[in-house]
Amino acid sequence: MASDFSGDYDHHVGGSYRRSNADDRLAVANPYSGEEWATVPNGTDEDVDDAITTAREAFESDDWRGITPSERATLLHEIADTIAEYAAELAELETRQTGKPIRDMEGLMALLPRWFRYYAGLCEVSSGAVLPVDGAPDQQFNYTTTEPYGVVGAITPWNSPLNLTVSKLAPALAAGNTFVHKPSEKTPVSALRFAELLSAHTDLPPGAYNVVTGDGERTGSALTTHGGIDKFAFTGSTTVGREIGRNAGDQLVPVSLELGGKSPNIVFPSATVDNAVNGIMKGIFSSSGQACFAGSRAFVHDAVYDDVVEALLERVDWITAGDPLDPETEFGPIAFEAQREKIRRYIERGQEEGATLLYGGGEPDGVPEGRFVEPTIFADVSNDMAIAQDEIFGPVLCLIRFDDEAEVIEAANDTRYGLTAGVWSNDPAQIHRVSNRIRAGVIWVNEYRLGSPRAPFGGYDDSGLGRENGMEGLDEYRQTKTVWIDHSDTVANPFD
């Protein structure tokens, strides 16, 4: 890993880099070293308008509207091929921006082509229906079809930039939309390079995918209040999601929101303890806990509580923290200082509230000072504590005892979020009962963090609106039109 991606980047609009209307720029830093290695424009209203206008022109052009479903499928396969060819480079960019271990990013980049191939297949699947006609079936014909909304405006977060871009871009393009993308100002470079690769190595028409960079206050607000967007898609915090939802409501524009989570990971007595412990570790300590679906609340039955805690404390010592570009590193830094401070404040608050700090709370040995937060485990947590209710977005695990199935279901649902949940049990009847009663969009049983382009992902309540992936993900980016055709020679007089 010796690539040099440093430099000053511009917006990528209409198939090429385009300078901003303003001179102020935002620095992109390496979370591990603190080095500022790139800058991007802090996009203005004029920059956003330029990108939306370009996307609108592309949407209306014959180069896009005139292509067949098979031709659109071919474009998506070209995108998949490009990601596969440049996966190593994109993985390194993601690691340099986010601090996530390269071993994780390489695995993720290897999977991303599947999203475009899956939606390429759906391009050629019928998207309408012929409906029965009551009055005169020999003279009338009624059918539905689907159409794209037009220009999609998308905002993605810093924790998994390209993955969360692809889950929106692939179905949006498959449905026939064009796309204006504002990545997080913390992690914008991979999106700019991705756009550059698509322009250079695919036949995607210029303007179909545009990237405009900047912070949320200026560039994000310009995008969500512009008036020229036909559909919004956002992944990020619930607070910002509510604001985007209000802006979309003011404009009567559909919006999909993939927001926060405070996911329960429930271990029942019949569970295989080793597997459950692996799942708890996977749910909270991979990605240093910086994931919306993090299993941050582990509810453990009294019968296996001591065994689970003993195994957790043993295995957490195995985690290797270090330079995320080192293939041996399993645990990387927290992405930026404000997030590190937030996590540290919650660790202090957990102790103030009376939880017992079993492990961590400080910084690992042998890493740059001030850039990591250790894997942290709290015991004696009650479900009403702030550390059990608030999304910390860091490697902080809350252990909560229980002794009754109904009790734990009630506690698992006692949160304003409803994104994901884990259930660990070898009792088939219990698995079905509990899975049916937990209010969450995704339930994992005897595993954690499984995903697929075919499997819908999204949440209940404060975890958002709509779904990504699957046919449901495609439906988020298209609207239904109903057509009535009358083949008779006359139209009945409405007053007869």
C-alpha positions in Angstrom: 0.0 0.0 0.0 2.0 3.0 -1.3 -0.5 4.8 -3.4 -0.5 8.6 -3.3 -4.0 10.0 -3.6 -3.1 13.4 -2.1 -4.1 16.6 -3.8 -6.8 19.2 -4.4 -10.0 17.7 -5.8 -12.9 19.4 -7.5 -16.6 18.6 -8.0 -17.2 15.9 -10.6 -20.2 17.0 -12.7 -21.2 16.1 -16.2 -18.5 13.5 -16.6 -15.5 15.6 -15.6 -14.0 17.6 -12.8 -15.5 21.0 -12.4 -14.1 23.9 -10.3 -16.3 25.4 -7.6 -17.8 28.9 -7.7 -16.1 29.6 -4.3 -12.5 29.4 -3.2 -12.9 27.9 0.3 -12.0 24.3 0.7 -12.3 21.5 3.2 -9.4 19.3 4.3 -9.6 15.5 4.3 -7.6 13.9 7.1 -6.2 10.4 7.8 -7.9 9.3 11.0 -4.8 7.2 12.0 -2.1 9.7 11.4 -4.0 13.0 11.5 -2.3 14.0 8.2 -4.4 16.2 5.9 -3.9 14.6 2.6 -6.6 16.1 0.3 -8.9 19.1 0.0 -12.3 19.4 -1.7 -14.5 22.4 -2.4 -17.1 23.5 0.1 -19.9 23.6 -2.5 -22.1 26.7 -3.0 -25.7 27.1 -4.0 -24.4 27.8 -7.5 -22.4 24.6 -7.5 -25.4 22.5 -6.4 -27.6 24.2 -9.0 -25.0 23.4 -11.7 -25.0 19.7 -10.7 -28.8 19.5 -10.6 -29.1 21.3 -13.9 -26.6 18.9 -15.5 -28.4 15.9 -14.0 -31.7 17.2 -15.4 -30.3 17.7 -18.9 -28.9 14.1 -18.8 -32.2 12.7 -17.6 -34.1 14.4 -20.5 -31.5 13.4 -23.1 -31.9 10.6 -25.6 -28.6 9.2 -24.4 -30.4 8.3 -21.1 -34.2 8.3 -21.7 -33.8 6.7 -25.0 -31.9 3.6 -24.0 -33.6 0.2 -23.7 -33.8 -1.8 -20.4 -31.2 -4.2 -21.9 -28.9 -1.3 -22.6 -29.3 0.1 -19.1 -28.5 -3.4 -17.7 -25.3 -3.4 -19.8 -24.3 -0.1 -18.3 -24.8 -1.5 -14.8 -22.6 -4.5 -15.6 -19.9 -2.1 -16.9 -20.0 -0.3 -13.5 -19.7 -3.6 -11.7 -16.7 -4.6 -13.9 -15.1 -1.2 -13.1 -15.5 -1.6 -9.4 -14.0 -5.1 -9.6 -11.1 -3.9 -11.6 -10.3 -1.0 -9.3 -11.4 -2.6 -6.0 -7.9 -2.5 -4.4 -7.6 1.3 -5.1 -11.1 2.1 -3.9 -10.5 0.0 -0.7 -7.4 1.9 0.1 -9.1 5.2 -0.4 -11.9 4.1 1.9 -9.4 3.2 4.6 -7.4 6.4 4.3 -10.6 8.4 4.8 -12.5 6.4 7.4 -9.8 4.6 9.3 -11.5 1.2 8.8 -9.1 -1.7 8.5 -8.0 -2.4 4.9 -8.8 -6.1 5.4 -12.5 -5.1 5.9 -12.5 -2.6 3.1 -11.0 -5.1 0.6 -13.7 -7.6 1.4 -16.4 -5.0 1.1 -15.2 -3.6 -2.3 -15.1 -7.2 -3.6 -18.9 -7.4 -2.8 -20.0 -4.1 -4.2 -20.2 -5.3 -7.9 -23.0 -7.6 -6.8 -25.3 -4.7 -6.2 -25.0 -3.5 -9.8 -25.3 -7.0 -11.3 -28.4 -7.7 -9.2 -30.1 -4.5 -10.3 -29.0 -5.0 -13.9 -31.0 -8.2 -13.8 -34.1 -6.3 -12.5 -33.8 -3.8 -15.4 -35.1 -6.5 -17.7 -37.9 -7.8 -15.4 -41.5 -6.6 -16.1 -42.4 -3.7 -14.0 -46.1 -3.4 -14.6 -49.4 -5.3 -14.6 -52.5 -5.8 -16.7 -55.5 -5.2 -14.5 -59.0 -6.8 -14.9 -61.7 -4.5 -16.3 -65.2 -4.7 -14.9 -67.3 -2.9 -17.5 -66.4 -4.0 -21.1 -63.4 -6.2 -21.1 -63.6 -6.7 -24.9 -63.4 -2.9 -25.4 -61.3 -1.6 -22.5 -57.7 -2.3 -21.5 -56.2 -1.2 -18.2 -52.5 -1.6 -17.2 -49.8 -0.1 -15.0 -46.2 0.7 -15.7 -43.4 2.3 -13.7 -41.3 5.3 -14.4 -38.3 7.0 -12.8 -38.8 10.0 -10.7 -36.1 12.0 -12.5 -33.2 13.6 -10.6 -32.3 11.9 -7.3 -30.5 13.9 -4.6 -28.5 11.7 -2.2 -26.4 12.5 0.9 -24.2 9.8 2.4 -22.3 9.6 5.7 -18.7 9.1 6.6 -18.7 5.7 8.1 -19.0 3.5 5.0 -19.0 5.9 2.1 -19.0 3.8 -1.1 -21.1 1.0 0.3 -23.9 3.4 1.3 -23.6 5.2 -2.1 -23.9 2.0 -4.1 -27.0 0.9 -2.2 -28.7 4.0 -3.6 -27.0 4.6 -6.9 -27.5 1.0 -8.3 -31.3 1.0 -7.9 -31.7 4.6 -8.9 -29.9 4.1 -12.2 -31.7 0.8 -12.8 -35.0 2.6 -12.4 -33.8 5.2 -14.9 -33.0 8.2 -12.7 -30.0 10.5 -12.8 -28.1 11.2 -9.6 -26.6 14.2 -7.7 -24.5 13.0 -4.7 -23.1 14.9 -1.8 -20.8 12.6 0.2 -19.8 13.5 3.8 -17.2 16.3 3.9 -15.1 13.9 6.0 -14.9 11.2 3.4 -15.5 12.6 -0.1 -12.5 11.5 -2.1 -13.6 7.9 -2.9 -16.9 9.2 -4.4 -15.0 11.7 -6.6 -12.6 8.9 -7.8 -15.5 6.6 -8.3 -17.2 9.1 -10.5 -14.0 9.6 -12.5 -13.6 5.9 -13.0 -17.2 5.6 -14.3 -16.6 8.4 -16.7 -13.4 6.8 -18.0 -14.3 3.2 -18.1 -18.1 2.9 -18.8 -20.6 4.3 -21.3 -22.6 5.9 -18.5 -23.8 9.2 -20.1 -22.2 12.3 -18.7 -24.4 13.8 -16.0 -26.0 10.6 -15.0 -23.8 10.5 -11.8 -22.6 13.8 -10.4 -20.7 14.5 -7.1 -20.7 17.8 -5.4 -18.7 18.2 -2.2 -19.1 20.3 0.9 -20.4 20.5 4.4 -24.0 19.8 5.5 -24.8 23.3 6.6 -24.0 24.9 3.2 -23.9 22.3 0.5 -26.3 19.8 2.0 -28.9 22.5 2.7 -28.5 23.8 -0.8 -29.2 20.3 -2.2 -32.2 19.6 0.0 -33.9 23.0 -0.4 -33.1 23.5 -4.1 -36.5 22.6 -5.6 -35.1 20.8 -8.6 -34.8 17.3 -7.0 -37.5 14.7 -7.6 -36.5 12.2 -4.9 -34.2 12.4 -1.9 -32.2 9.6 -0.3 -30.2 10.0 2.9 -28.2 7.9 5.3 -27.0 9.4 8.5 -28.2 10.7 11.9 -31.8 10.8 12.9 -31.5 14.5 13.7 -30.4 15.4 10.2 -32.8 12.9 8.7 -35.7 14.8 10.3 -34.5 18.0 8.8 -34.2 16.5 5.4 -37.6 14.9 5.8 -39.1 18.3 6.6 -37.5 19.8 3.5 -38.8 17.0 1.4 -42.3 17.5 2.9 -42.3 21.2 2.1 -41.6 20.3 -1.5 -43.8 17.2 -1.6 -40.9 15.1 -2.8 -40.5 11.5 -1.8 -37.7 10.6 0.6 -36.0 7.5 1.9 -34.1 7.8 5.2 -31.7 5.2 6.6 -31.0 6.5 10.1 -29.7 5.5 13.5 -30.0 2.4 15.6 -29.6 1.0 19.1 -29.8 -2.7 18.2 -30.4 -5.5 20.8 -28.4 -8.7 20.6 -30.3 -11.3 22.7 -28.7 -14.4 24.0 -31.0 -17.1 25.3 -30.0 -20.2 27.4 -30.2 -22.6 24.4 -27.7 -20.6 22.4 -24.3 -21.9 21.6 -22.2 -19.6 23.7 -19.1 -19.5 21.5 -21.2 -18.4 18.5 -23.1 -15.9 20.5 -19.9 -14.3 21.8 -18.5 -14.2 18.3 -21.7 -12.5 17.2 -21.6 -9.9 20.0 -18.0 -9.1 19.1 -18.9 -8.8 15.4 -21.9 -6.7 16.2 -20.1 -4.0 18.2 -16.4 -4.1 17.8 -15.9 -4.5 14.1 -15.7 -1.1 12.4 -14.8 0.2 15.9 -18.6 0.3 16.5 -19.1 3.0 13.8 -22.1 1.4 12.2 -25.8 2.2 12.4 -26.6 -1.5 12.9 -24.1 -2.0 15.8 -25.4 -4.5 18.4 -24.7 -2.1 21.2 -27.1 -3.7 23.7 -26.4 -7.3 24.6 -29.2 -8.9 26.6 -27.9 -12.1 28.1 -29.9 -14.6 30.1 -28.9 -15.3 33.7 -28.3 -19.0 32.9 -25.4 -18.1 30.5 -24.5 -14.6 31.6 -21.3 -15.6 33.5 -20.1 -17.8 30.6 -20.7 -15.1 28.1 -18.9 -12.4 30.1 -15.9 -14.7 30.7 -15.6 -15.4 27.0 -16.0 -11.8 26.0 -13.3 -10.6 28.4 -11.0 -13.3 27.1 -11.6 -12.6 23.4 -11.6 -8.8 23.5 -7.9 -9.1 24.4 -7.3 -10.8 21.1 -8.3 -7.7 19.1 -5.4 -6.1 17.2 -5.5 -2.4 17.1 -3.1 -0.5 14.8 -2.5 1.1 11.4 -5.7 0.4 9.3 -3.5 0.0 6.2 -1.8 -2.9 7.8 -3.5 -6.2 6.8 -3.0 -7.6 10.3 -5.0 -4.7 11.9 -8.5 -5.7 13.1 -9.5 -2.5 15.0 -8.9 1.0 13.6 -9.2 4.5 14.9 -12.3 6.6 15.4 -12.9 8.6 12.3 -12.5 12.2 13.7 -12.0 14.1 16.9 -15.6 15.2 17.5 -16.7 11.6 17.3 -13.9 10.4 19.7 -14.9 13.1 22.2 -18.6 12.0 22.0 -17.7 8.4 22.7 -15.5 9.4 25.6 -18.3 11.5 27.1 -20.6 8.5 27.0 -18.1 6.3 28.7 -17.8 8.8 31.5 -21.6 9.1 31.7 -22.0 5.4 31.9 -19.8 5.3 35.0 -21.7 8.2 36.5 -25.0 6.5 36.0 -23.8 3.4 37.9 -22.8 1.0 35.2 -19.7 -1.1 35.9 -16.8 -0.6 33.4 -15.6 -4.2 32.9 -13.1 -3.5 30.1 -11.6 -0.6 28.1 -12.7 3.0 28.3 -9.2 4.3 27.4 -6.9 3.9 24.5 -5.1 0.8 23.2 -1.3 0.5 23.6 1.0 1.1 20.7 -1.1 3.4 18.6 -1.0 7.2 18.0 -2.2 9.0 21.1 -5.7 10.4 21.0 -7.0 8.7 17.9 -8.5 5.4 19.3 -11.1 4.4 21.8 -10.6 0.9 23.3 -13.2 -1.8 22.9 -15.3 -1.0 26.0 -17.7 -3.2 27.9 -20.2 -2.1 30.6 -22.0 -4.5 32.9 -24.8 -3.7 35.4 -26.5 -1.6 32.8 -30.2 -0.8 33.1 -32.1 -0.2 29.9 -33.0 3.3 30.9 -29.4 4.6 31.1 -28.2 7.0 28.5 -25.6 4.5 27.3 -28.4 2.0 26.6 -30.7 4.4 24.9 -28.6 6.8 22.9 -26.7 5.9 19.7 -23.0 6.3 20.7 -21.6 5.2 17.4 -18.5 3.7 18.9 -17.1 0.5 20.4 -19.2 0.6 23.6 -21.1 -2.5 24.6 -23.9 -2.6 27.2 -24.5 -5.9 29.0 -28.0 -6.3 30.4 -29.2 -9.3 32.3 -32.6 -10.9 31.8 -34.4 -14.0 33.0 -37.8 -14.0 31.1 -38.6 -14.0 27.3 -41.4 -11.5 27.5 -39.3 -9.2 29.7 -36.5 -9.1 27.2 -38.7 -8.5 24.2 -40.3 -5.6 26.0 -36.8 -4.2 26.9 -35.4 -4.8 23.4 -38.3 -2.8 22.0 -37.9 -0.1 24.6 -36.0 2.3 22.4 -36.9 5.0 19.9 -34.9 3.0 17.2 -35.8 -0.1 15.3 -33.2 -0.9 12.7 -31.7 -4.4 13.4 -31.6 -7.1 16.1 -29.8 -10.3 16.9 -31.3 -13.4 18.4 -29.2 -16.3 19.7 -31.2 -19.5 20.4 -31.4 -23.1 19.2 -35.1 -23.3 20.1 -37.0 -23.0 16.7 -40.3 -22.0 18.3 -38.6 -19.3 20.4 -36.8 -18.0 17.3 -40.0 -17.5 15.5 -41.8 -16.0 18.5 -39.1 -13.5 19.3 -38.3 -12.6 15.7 -42.0 -11.8 15.1 -42.3 -9.6 18.2 -39.1 -7.5 18.0 -39.8 -4.2 16.2 -36.9 -3.9 13.9 -36.5 -4.0 10.1 -33.8 -6.7 10.1 -33.5 -9.7 12.4 -30.4 -11.9 12.4 -30.7 -15.3 14.1 -27.5 -17.0 15.2 -25.5 -14.6 13.1 -24.9 -10.8 12.8 -24.2 -8.4 10.0 -25.3 -10.5 7.1 -26.4 -8.6 4.0 -27.2 -9.0 0.3 -28.4 -6.8 -2.6 -31.5 -9.1 -2.7 -32.4 -8.5 1.0 -34.2 -5.3 2.0 -32.6 -3.2 4.7 -34.2 -0.4 6.7 -35.8 0.3 10.0 -38.8 1.3 12.1 -39.5 4.4 14.1 -36.5 6.7 14.4 -34.4 4.3 12.3 -35.9 5.7 9.2 -38.3 5.5 6.2 -38.2 3.1 3.2 -35.9 0.3 2.3 -32.7 -0.2 0.5 -31.8 -3.4 -1.5 -34.1 -5.9 -3.0 -37.1 -5.2 -5.2 -38.2 -2.9 -2.4 -35.1 -0.8 -2.9 -35.8 -0.5 -6.6 -39.4 0.6 -5.9 -38.0 3.5 -3.8 -36.8 5.1 -7.1 -39.7 4.6 -9.4 -43.4 5.7 -9.5 -46.4 3.9 -10.9 -48.5 5.1 -13.8 -51.9 3.7 -14.6 -53.2 3.7 -18.2 -56.7 3.1 -19.4 -57.5 2.4 -23.1 -60.9 2.3 -24.5 -61.2 0.6 -28.0 -64.9 1.3 -28.5 -66.2 3.6 -31.2 -68.2 5.8 -28.8 -67.9 7.3 -25.3 -71.1 7.0 -23.2 -72.9 10.1 -22.5 -72.3 10.8 -18.8 -75.8 12.2 -18.4 -77.8 9.3 -19.8 
